[in-house]
Amino acid sequence: MKDELIDVLDENGVKTGEVLSRKEIHKKGLWHRAIVVAIINENNEILLQQRSSNKEKNANMWDISVAGHISTGQDSLSAAAREINEEVAVNLGYNVDIKDFRYMYSFRKKQKYSEDFIEKQFYDFFILRKNDLKLENIKFQESEVQAIKFCSITELRELIENNKIVERNEVYSELENYIFKMI
């Protein structure tokens, strides 16, 4: 599989015109953009995925429904739909309509995992509400994901407190506010 090509950004999130592989961007610690999508069912439960043991970071940890890089030339919504279909195969159809996603906000984060793996990412956070979503009908990409489950806000808090979920506190607090408004 070829390494994904990604647009390099400056510290303000503006494209520099440079395009590098995902591996090279992380090795050099350059800014780039990613998406995070929380998929929520009609019971206000959040779909979580357990990351594969083969992942280079956060292996075996629980994570938000979908997260991934925005490929070069791609917009956030297209990347969100692609990542959903790749990782958890929630069928959105061929056309992604803005009404399917609720854009929450963007944030940036820096993390150093090793000398050769530095993340400097701008994240675009979306919520996707899907009714009649059943775990047994969701197919997931086994190279990326080893398990999936729905969890309540209470269960999410427990995962956070026990350090069993990828650290995305910016997302979790906003997600909690959103769900409490829906109840």
Secondary structure, DSSP 8 states (H G I E B T S, - for coil): ----EEEEE-TTS-EEEEEEEHHHHHHHT-EEEEEEEEEE-TTS-EEEEEE-TT-SSSTT-EE-SEEEE-BTT--HHHHHHHHHHHHT-----S---GGGEEEEEEEEEEEEEETTEEEEEEEEEEEEE-SS--GGG----TTTEEEEEEE-HHHHHHHHHTT-B---HHHHHHHHHHHHHH-
